[in-house]
Amino acid sequence: MNRPPFRLGEIVRPLLLAVLLAGPSGYAQGQESKAEPEKPKAEKAEKGEADDPVVARLDGKPIYRSEVELQAKSLPKQYRRLPFASVFPMLLNQVIDRKLVAAEVSRQGLENDPEVEKRIADIRERVVHEIYLSRRVQIEVTEAALRKRYERQVKEAPAVKEARARHILVKTEEEAIAVIAELENGAEFAATAKAKSIGPSAARGGDLGYFKRQQMVPPFAEAAFALEPGKMTKKPVKTQFGWHIILTEDIREIKPPSFENKREQLHTEMSREVVRTEMFRLRKSAKIERFNQDGSPVVEPKAEPAEKGAEPEAKPADSGVEPKPNPIK
């Protein structure tokens, strides 16, 4: 019977997760000698860097806090949010384990093993790739550049307005005209909507909440935004849902989000642009040849001419009996 290949990661990762969840006391408790009482930082930091103290020694060689912090970057994303102090013991033991294995590898002369050299070269490429692009982003995506992008977007963005309206939806124009007459004779709009509207908003007195122009079908939006707040349509408005009597209660202009609220989004957008631009530049300056998985030349498929007389596929008709309401804000 063939056994599945041994995968070290499948054993190590669950073990590390169990250690993380167990807390500082769950790993090698009492198996290592305790460090001597803490000395002043200036004496303890062998490199003369008080913010990067020695946090352990392995066979007399120091392990620095910065090495543990670097190890933290390899944690799954959800665990990177945990306080550093809570994961420090586990991370320190990971660093110690890594160094123990590295020392044993050196003793056995495995550094020159072809598989090791190949993996190291691959990892080196990945690290260099990440650091190079990160530094390009740091150079170009500055605070000044972010603010400039934000100000340009605010300036170029058209003013966005929202309307808050109620409506009464009926099946025929005759019904709509009769309802308008009732309202003009003093009937209360919300009560009339509850009694006579066939739309889902009838239970709310026809209240659709605030909505943007593009959220409603054009005839409805044009009528709602053309009214002054507190005014009602004098003639019924026809849409694919039926006939509407619209009461606009308010129109407001939406202010753009603040720079702080947009900062993270802008940083992500600009970082992607920097990476795309740089990779395009590098690709353009290089000669790239591609082959199939078996090493054979790639044959580009020929473009097939479009059939004559073909028509674009029709979009499905709108469903529902009234414009989709926006949650009331």
C-alpha positions as MATLAB code, in Angstrom:
seq = 'MNRPPFRLGEIVRPLLLAVLLAGPSGYAQGQESKAEPEKPKAEKAEKGEADDPVVARLDGKPIYRSEVELQAKSLPKQYRRLPFASVFPMLLNQVIDRKLVAAEVSRQGLENDPEVEKRIADIRERVVHEIYLSRRVQIEVTEAALRKRYERQVKEAPAVKEARARHILVKTEEEAIAVIAELENGAEFAATAKAKSIGPSAARGGDLGYFKRQQMVPPFAEAAFALEPGKMTKKPVKTQFGWHIILTEDIREIKPPSFENKREQLHTEMSREVVRTEMFRLRKSAKIERFNQDGSPVVEPKAEPAEKGAEPEAKPADSGVEPKPNPIK';
ca = [
       0.000    0.000    0.000;
       1.471    3.360   -1.036;
       1.688    5.952    1.685;
       1.014    9.608    0.925;
       4.142   11.803    0.766;
       5.317   13.189    4.112;
       4.628   16.915    4.386;
       6.400   18.622    7.266;
       4.228   21.722    6.979;
       1.056   19.699    7.615;
       2.442   18.671   11.016;
       4.289   21.844   11.989;
       1.495   24.339   11.205;
      -1.181   22.682   13.418;
       1.418   22.324   16.177;
       2.285   26.011   16.041;
      -1.411   26.935   16.025;
      -2.009   24.750   19.071;
       0.904   26.430   20.825;
      -0.455   29.866   19.947;
      -3.889   29.056   21.340;
      -2.401   27.425   24.439;
      -0.629   30.646   25.409;
       2.884   31.300   26.702;
       2.808   28.353   29.120;
       1.952   25.803   26.430;
       5.399   25.497   24.863;
       8.484   23.900   26.375;
       7.540   25.042   29.840;
      10.305   24.196   32.282;
      12.504   22.524   29.655;
      14.968   25.389   29.226;
      17.044   27.251   31.735;
      15.640   30.594   32.730;
      17.563   33.691   31.763;
      19.445   35.618   34.383;
      17.778   38.667   35.953;
      17.299   41.395   33.373;
      20.141   43.865   33.039;
      19.837   47.504   32.022;
      19.023   47.934   28.336;
      22.277   49.692   27.539;
      24.225   46.725   28.926;
      21.908   44.080   27.488;
      21.811   45.382   23.906;
      25.076   44.018   22.562;
      24.836   46.052   19.347;
      24.390   49.227   21.315;
      20.737   49.464   20.212;
      18.469   49.852   23.214;
      15.356   49.262   21.068;
      16.677   45.908   19.800;
      17.689   44.010   22.932;
      18.933   40.450   23.209;
      15.918   38.280   24.058;
      17.674   34.885   24.195;
      21.030   33.180   23.672;
      21.567   29.940   21.830;
      24.890   28.272   22.568;
      26.140   31.685   23.627;
      25.017   33.474   20.465;
      22.485   36.318   20.922;
      18.992   36.363   19.472;
      17.588   39.870   19.057;
      14.063   41.158   19.402;
      14.138   42.268   15.748;
      14.516   38.611   14.696;
      11.370   37.732   16.635;
       9.521   40.682   15.079;
      10.542   39.462   11.632;
       9.216   35.998   12.501;
       5.856   37.608   13.388;
       5.414   38.571    9.744;
       5.093   34.882    8.856;
       2.008   34.459   11.056;
      -1.394   34.009    9.384;
      -3.149   37.341    8.913;
      -5.699   36.797   11.686;
      -2.939   36.255   14.267;
      -0.924   39.323   13.272;
      -3.605   41.428   14.940;
      -2.874   39.854   18.334;
      -0.745   41.853   20.819;
       2.932   41.157   20.203;
       3.456   40.330   23.885;
       0.916   37.497   23.709;
       2.638   35.733   20.798;
       6.217   36.624   21.747;
       7.020   33.343   23.618;
       5.778   31.230   20.708;
       7.605   33.346   18.120;
      10.844   33.253   20.112;
      10.672   29.462   20.219;
      10.122   29.407   16.461;
      13.296   31.463   15.989;
      15.210   29.157   18.333;
      13.940   26.061   16.492;
      14.888   27.571   13.156;
      18.401   28.323   14.337;
      18.787   24.843   15.850;
      17.843   23.261   12.524;
      20.139   25.643   10.627;
      23.035   24.694   12.906;
      22.350   20.990   12.426;
      22.144   21.477    8.656;
      25.525   23.200    8.781;
      27.022   20.352   10.812;
      25.747   17.842    8.259;
      26.970   19.922    5.338;
      23.516   20.252    3.746;
      23.944   23.897    2.695;
      25.364   22.769   -0.636;
      22.633   20.198   -1.248;
      21.122   20.909   -4.707;
      17.557   20.895   -3.363;
      18.497   23.325   -0.577;
      20.287   25.631   -3.006;
      17.316   25.604   -5.375;
      14.832   26.416   -2.588;
      17.062   29.167   -1.201;
      17.387   30.732   -4.659;
      13.599   30.656   -5.051;
      13.045   32.230   -1.626;
      15.684   34.855   -2.336;
      13.911   35.849   -5.550;
      10.603   36.157   -3.705;
      12.098   38.282   -0.924;
      13.959   40.546   -3.360;
      10.778   40.907   -5.447;
       8.745   41.906   -2.406;
      11.331   44.313   -0.989;
      12.019   45.967   -4.346;
       8.352   46.655   -5.074;
       7.684   47.723   -1.474;
      10.428   50.300   -1.720;
       9.091   51.567   -5.041;
       5.727   52.053   -3.344;
       7.342   53.830   -0.376;
       9.141   56.224   -2.720;
       6.107   57.117   -4.823;
       3.102   56.734   -2.512;
       3.926   59.546   -0.120;
       1.583   61.498    2.118;
       1.797   64.425   -0.301;
       0.948   62.168   -3.252;
      -2.034   60.708   -1.396;
      -3.398   64.169   -0.565;
      -2.890   65.329   -4.136;
      -4.847   62.323   -5.439;
      -7.601   62.933   -2.882;
      -7.939   66.630   -3.772;
      -8.046   65.811   -7.480;
     -10.772   63.216   -6.971;
     -12.841   65.611   -4.869;
     -12.456   68.344   -7.462;
     -13.300   66.090  -10.424;
     -16.155   64.223   -8.786;
     -19.558   65.688   -9.676;
     -21.776   66.801   -6.833;
     -23.967   63.906   -5.766;
     -27.477   64.558   -4.540;
     -29.955   62.322   -2.787;
     -33.701   62.710   -2.598;
     -36.045   61.384    0.022;
     -39.502   60.716   -1.337;
     -42.787   58.945   -0.752;
     -44.919   57.584   -3.532;
     -48.224   55.934   -4.197;
     -48.192   53.250   -6.876;
     -51.381   52.219   -8.675;
     -52.169   50.161  -11.766;
     -53.895   52.683  -14.037;
     -53.665   56.356  -14.926;
     -57.323   56.845  -13.976;
     -56.664   55.562  -10.466;
     -53.631   57.830  -10.163;
     -55.625   60.921  -11.229;
     -58.308   60.087   -8.676;
     -55.678   59.748   -5.911;
     -54.140   63.111   -6.846;
     -57.577   64.706   -6.534;
     -58.006   63.228   -3.042;
     -54.586   64.505   -1.960;
     -55.296   67.995   -3.318;
     -58.529   68.000   -1.341;
     -56.617   67.452    1.913;
     -56.034   63.693    2.202;
     -52.822   62.856    4.081;
     -50.180   61.349    1.760;
     -48.771   58.614    4.066;
     -52.237   57.406    5.096;
     -53.392   57.351    1.468;
     -50.277   55.393    0.470;
     -50.992   52.790    3.157;
     -54.568   52.434    1.942;
     -54.137   52.524   -1.847;
     -50.535   51.894   -2.953;
     -49.746   48.451   -4.406;
     -46.014   48.837   -3.841;
     -44.007   47.173   -1.030;
     -43.425   50.594    0.549;
     -47.168   50.991    1.251;
     -46.696   49.705    4.802;
     -44.265   52.589    5.407;
     -46.641   55.158    4.026;
     -44.862   55.042    0.653;
     -41.523   56.094    2.184;
     -38.581   55.120   -0.041;
     -35.906   56.684    2.138;
     -32.984   58.547    0.585;
     -31.840   57.476   -2.874;
     -29.520   58.645   -5.632;
     -30.792   59.470   -9.094;
     -29.281   56.358  -10.689;
     -30.942   54.058   -8.163;
     -34.371   54.669   -9.659;
     -35.760   54.191  -13.146;
     -35.304   57.397  -15.189;
     -38.925   58.689  -15.306;
     -39.284   58.297  -11.536;
     -35.891   59.856  -10.780;
     -36.465   62.835  -13.073;
     -39.800   63.605  -11.450;
     -38.566   63.169   -7.864;
     -35.471   65.348   -8.301;
     -37.374   68.033  -10.242;
     -39.734   68.676   -7.304;
     -39.010   71.108   -4.515;
     -39.029   69.556   -1.024;
     -42.621   69.281    0.209;
     -44.104   69.323   -3.301;
     -46.048   66.549   -5.058;
     -46.355   65.638   -8.727;
     -49.497   67.186  -10.278;
     -49.636   64.508  -12.965;
     -49.107   60.740  -12.620;
     -45.636   59.414  -13.559;
     -45.606   56.241  -15.672;
     -42.912   53.564  -15.326;
     -42.800   49.850  -16.073;
     -44.123   49.282  -12.540;
     -47.322   51.274  -12.975;
     -48.447   54.856  -12.249;
     -46.860   56.894   -9.470;
     -47.793   59.926   -7.419;
     -44.544   61.227   -5.922;
     -43.995   63.470   -2.896;
     -40.416   64.709   -2.492;
     -39.701   65.411    1.172;
     -36.022   66.389    1.047;
     -33.068   66.821   -1.297;
     -29.547   66.852    0.086;
     -26.025   67.038   -1.313;
     -23.654   64.313   -0.204;
     -20.298   65.585    1.041;
     -17.235   63.649   -0.136;
     -15.591   61.382    2.475;
     -12.739   62.926    4.442;
      -9.107   62.314    3.518;
      -8.647   60.108    6.578;
     -11.592   57.927    5.577;
     -10.246   57.602    2.037;
      -6.567   57.279    2.909;
      -6.361   53.479    3.056;
      -8.303   53.067   -0.189;
      -6.137   55.652   -1.933;
      -2.968   53.977   -0.664;
      -4.121   50.613   -2.007;
      -5.087   52.089   -5.386;
      -1.815   53.999   -5.812;
       0.302   51.057   -4.625;
      -1.274   48.819   -7.247;
      -0.677   51.449   -9.900;
       3.000   51.744   -8.929;
       3.466   47.967   -9.065;
       1.643   47.649  -12.411;
       3.645   50.510  -13.937;
       6.960   49.156  -12.727;
       6.218   45.620  -13.899;
       5.105   46.961  -17.288;
       8.387   48.881  -17.573;
      10.454   45.822  -16.685;
       8.529   43.548  -19.054;
       8.825   46.062  -21.878;
      12.601   46.228  -21.466;
      13.042   42.434  -21.510;
      12.688   39.749  -24.175;
      10.144   37.224  -22.860;
       9.486   33.904  -24.573;
       6.684   31.653  -23.340;
       6.252   27.912  -23.818;
       3.614   25.335  -22.915;
       3.926   23.065  -19.877;
       5.689   20.416  -21.975;
       8.130   22.953  -23.385;
       6.517   23.110  -26.820;
       5.974   26.493  -28.546;
       2.812   28.399  -27.727;
       0.445   28.628  -30.709;
      -1.768   31.693  -30.520;
      -5.422   30.892  -31.427;
      -6.792   32.594  -34.517;
      -9.563   35.113  -33.917;
     -12.872   33.900  -35.363;
     -14.895   36.483  -37.336;
     -18.200   37.509  -35.787;
     -21.304   36.058  -37.403;
     -23.151   38.442  -39.666;
     -26.495   39.632  -38.449;
     -25.745   38.658  -34.846;
     -27.533   40.801  -32.325;
     -26.534   41.561  -28.776;
     -28.231   39.425  -26.160;
     -31.279   41.124  -24.705;
     -31.164   42.082  -21.045;
     -33.886   40.647  -18.809;
     -36.771   42.972  -18.109;
     -36.887   44.721  -14.763;
     -38.894   42.819  -12.192;
     -40.845   44.054   -9.209;
     -43.653   46.494   -8.812;
     -41.779   49.625   -7.772;
     -38.328   51.195   -7.798;
     -36.061   49.418   -5.320;
     -36.082   51.440   -2.110;
     -32.909   52.531   -0.363;
     -32.725   51.912    3.421;
     -33.900   54.982    5.287;
     -30.966   56.948    6.705;
];
